Amino acid sequence: MFRTALVAGAALITTSAAAETVEVNGMQMYYEVSGEGDPLVVLHGAYMNIPAMGDIIPRLAETHRVYAVEMQGHGRTNDIDRPITYPTLADDIAAFMKAVELEKADIVGYFMGAAVGLQLAIRHPEKVDQLVLASVSYDLSGLQPEFEVMLPQMSPEMFVGTPMETAFREMSPNPDGFEVFVERMIALEHEPMAWEEDVRNLGAPVLLIAGDADVVTLEHTVAMFRLLGGGAMGDMGNPLPASRLAILPATSHTAVIGQVDLLMGFIEPFLRGETPKGMFE
């Protein structure tokens, strides 16, 4: 769920991944495959693309077969005459996985991509093994007050001349469609979210990641962790919950995805099911 204007767009990064397209729900969805190992799907934030996710993708590809996708209207995937919503984007990813014969995979998502990953686990649980969700909320009430104040002021004009527009015009199959795309994305910002019960009933293990100065409040992130069964005291003879929480220090929202070494220190042990050992184990 990338609540838009917070991402300043990233410079293009050259990768050795194999570039492909596949037809998904009326789109030619662009994706790149790299690495070997258990399958893992990477979902970018809003207004982003595969290169804008930076070094996290090649690092994940050192131990996994990574499928990095570009969702509706983003990067090299064409926009279509359809609202952009979290459920439809999640259905797109499920259809993508079917098209490339991915029965099940781990999911790594950032903000908008994290919300899409969450909806994928809710709507298509059979497709999801483990979830890594960075900067995610399950309710609009979880956003910082400053961001809520900004939402009603958002307009396509705010994005003219920004790195997001530059990247769109350079990569999109329809470079003149930026204004319409932004209108769809602004509508996404106002889409109702009330997924508390869905989170409580989630079957897949989740690693929640947030910055301590993120766009999602710390209180909301902790509340989500508790919905997932976390937050109780360890060392009491009970096993730790399957889900985990990581808070990055001195980290704003746009700084989360760039701290690759720190992120990998959390992500890899989670995906391998490793936990630090306490003195009573």
N, C-alpha and C positions, 0 to 999 in steps of 0.2 A: 504494500500500500504506500506508494510514494505520494505524500501530500505535497506535491508539485514543487514550488519555486525554491525549495531548500537545496536541491541538487544543482550545482553550477555547471554541470556538464564536464566531461573529461576529454583530454586529448586522445586521439586514436592510438591504440597500442597494437603493434604487429604481433601476431601469434602464428604458430605452425599448425593450428587446428584445421581439420578438413571442413570446408564450408559446403552446406547443402541447403536445399529448400524442399518443402513437402506441402502438399495441399491440405489445409486444415480449415474446415468450416467456412469455405469461400475465400480464404487467404492463401497466399504463397508464404508460408512461415519459414523464415530464415533461421538456421541453427548451425552450430559448429560442434564437432565431436573431437575430443582429444583424450589422450591417456588410456590406460588399461586398468581393469579391476572391476569392482562392483559398480553398477550404474548409479549416476548422480545427475540430477537436473538442476541447473542454476537459473534462477528467475530474477531479473534485474528490477531496479526501481523505476518509477515513472520518469518519462522524458529521457531515459537512459537507453543504452544499447550494450552489446557484449563488450566492446572495448572500454566503455565507461565503467565497467565493473572492475577494471584494473587487474592486478596480479593475483587476485584470489582464484581466478579460474585456472591459470596454469599451475598454481600450487596444488589445487585440488586434483588436477590431472596427474600429479606425480603418483597418486595412489588409487585413483578411481578412473573409470571411463566417464568422462564428463560430457553431458549434453547441455550446451548453453544456448538458450533460445531467445529470440526477439519477438515480443508479443505484439498484439494488434497495433499497427500504426507506428511502432517503435523500430528504429534502426532500418533494416532492409526488408522488414515485413510490411506489406501494404496495409493501409487502413481500408475498412469496408464500411458500408452504410448501416452501422449498427452501434448502439450505445456501448461504451466501454464500462463494464461493471466487473466486480470481483467474481461473481458466479460464472459469467460468460468467459472470462479469462481462464478461470479454473477448468471449465469444460473444454476450452481450447487445448490446455495442457494435457488433459486426459486423452483428447482426440489425437494430439501430437504423439503421445506415448504409444497409442495403439498403432498409429501410422508407421512409426519406426520400430515397432515390435518390441517395445519396452513393457514387459508385464508389470514390473514394480521397480521403484527406485527410491533412493534417498533424495530429499529436496532441500536445496539451500536457496533462501529467498531474502531479499533486502527490501524493506518497507512495502511498496506496492507489491513487489514480488513475494514478500513474506505473507501478505494478506491473501494473495493468490494461492500460495502454497497451503495456507491454513484452510481456505475454501476447498482446495483440491482434496485435502484429508477429510474434510467434512462431507463433501459431495461424492467423492470417489475413493473411499478409504482403501479399497483393494489395490490402488495404484501406489500407495505411499508406504515406505518402510520406516524411515526416520525423518524428522523435520528439523532443520536448522533455520530459525526465524530471527532475523535481525531487524530491530526497530519496528515492531508490529504492535497493533492494538486490536482488540476485539469489540471495541465500542468507541464511538466518537468522543465520549466523555474522557477517554484516556489521553487525549491530545493536550499539549501545553496551552494555557490560556492565551498566550501571545499568538499562537498559531490560529486559534479559533477566531480571534479578532481579525486576523488577516484574511480569512477565507471569504467573507462577503465582498472584499475589495478586489478579488482576483478577476482578471479580464484577459482576453487574448493580447491586448496591447501591451501588457506587462512583459510579454515574452519576445516582443519584437527587438531584434538586435542582440539577443542573448546567445550564449553558447548552445542552448537547446535548439534554437532556431537554426543556427549554423549547421549543427550536426544533422538535423532533420533534412535540410535542403541538400546536404552532401550525400546522404545515405538513402533517403526514401525513394521508392519507385515513383512516388508522386510528389516531387519537391514543392509544388504549389499548393499542397493540401494542408499546410501547417496550421492555418487559422481554424479550420474545421476540426483538425486533430486536437488543438488546444481546447476548443469548446467542449469536446467530448471528455477531455481530461478534467476540466473544471467541474463538469457535471459529476464526474467520479468523486471529486472531493466532497460533494454534498450527498453522496449516496448513504442512506441509513445503514448503520452497523449495530447489530445487537446480537452478538454471537456467544454470549456467556454460556448458555446451556450446551451449545455445540462444543465449546472448548472443554467444558466439564466432562463431556461424554467422549472426548477424543480418545481413540485407541492407540495412535502412533506416539512413540516417545518424542519429546520436543526439547531441543536446546534453544532457550530464549537468550538473545544477546541484545544489549542496549547500552548506549553511552550514558554516563551520569549526567549529561546535559543534553539529552536526546529530545526529539520532538514529542515522543511518548513519555508521559510522566513516570517517575520511578514507582510511585504508588500503584499505578495501573499495571506496570510490568510485574511487580511483586504479586498483585492480585491475580494476574494471569497464571503465574507460577503456582500459586496456591490452588487455583482451579485444576491444575494439572497434577495435583497431589504432592507438590513440593512445600518446603518451608518448615517441616517438622524437625525436631532435634535428632541428629544421628547419634551413634555410639550408645544406643539404648537396646541393642539386640534385634532391631528391625532392619530389614534391607532398605537401602536408599531408594527413592523413587526413580522411575525410568527417565523422567524429565529433569532438566538441569537449567540453571540460571547463571549467566555471566554478565557482569556490569563492567564496562570499560571505563577506567578513570580518566578524568580531564578530557572527555570526549563529547563533542557536539554531534548532531545527527550526521552531517556530511563527512565527519571524520571517522565514522564507524568502519566503513567498508575498506578504507585505505590501510588499516592497521593489520596487515596480512599475517605477520609473524604471531601477533597476539591472538588473532582469530583462529589460526591453525592450531595453536596450543589448546584451544577449547574444542574445536570442531573434530579434529582427528581422534582424540580419546573418546569423545562421545560416540562417533560413528563406529568405533571399534568396541564399544561397551566397557571401556576401562575406567576405573575409578581410583582416586588416591586412597591409599590404605591408612586407616586410623590405628591407634595403638592397641585397640582391642580386637583387631582382626589378625 
